[in-house]
Amino acid sequence: MRTPDVYAFALQAQGAQPAGTGPQNDVQTDFFKLLTQGGIIAEAVLVLLLIFSAVSWGVILYKFWQFSRAGRHTATFLDVFRKSSKFSEVQAVCRSLPDSPLAGLFQAGYAELNLQLRGGNPENKPPATVARPTLKSLDAVDRALLRATTVEMTKLERRVPFLATTASITPFIGLFGTVWGIMDSFQRIGVAGSSSLAVVAPGIAHALIATAAGLFAAIPAVYFYNHFTNRVKHFSAEMDDFSLEFLNIAERNFT
């Protein structure tokens, strides 16, 4: 019964290696060794690209969460607004829907209505007059809605420009890392007097890694910047429509 010895001899003859020490692990070790041989500039480029990528993904996740809440709160607000017969009822609901841009518009318009109908009284209580209240200036309500629209648009657009910055800058940072890696390879060739793979591999590896890292940071940033810009435009159109609807109601009932 010498089968195990024969099997071991066959493995040795074929150049077999124990588990965990194969060519794949050697390649991984060599790859990480290359990353540490590129010098301070090459490593700084990779770290900078990693920071841009991490921050941009944080912005992407945050904006997804923000726009998701804004969409849900806006749908709830519109349902309440179109079913309610009094502005005071809608005002009571707005506090529970802080992420809806339409709720912010309504609060601004409602505050301006109260100021005019109460003759300058800032308290948000329904007027208790017998005579039919009338607006002094519908244009003032329109201006209040425009100001509120600007405020809500600023909230929606916050941090989105960073994605555009990432998409614009990181390819050039990666290109700088590519050029630096190639220059490093030529310098090594000049020092060693040889163009063997062992000499040029660290510089070329860093050049290719910098290019890939720049694209890895830029491509998602471009895609999600366009996506979030379209979402902001959608909310802007909703705010414009709501402002017109609010002004129509105010004009019918208070002029």
Secondary structure as GFF3:
##gff-version 3
##sequence-region A 1 255
A	DSSP	alpha_helix	3	13	.	.	.	ID=ss1
A	DSSP	alpha_helix	23	35	.	.	.	ID=ss2
A	DSSP	alpha_helix	39	83	.	.	.	ID=ss3
A	DSSP	alpha_helix	87	94	.	.	.	ID=ss4
A	DSSP	alpha_helix	101	117	.	.	.	ID=ss5
A	DSSP	alpha_helix	138	157	.	.	.	ID=ss6
A	DSSP	alpha_helix	160	192	.	.	.	ID=ss7
A	DSSP	alpha_helix	197	254	.	.	.	ID=ss8
###
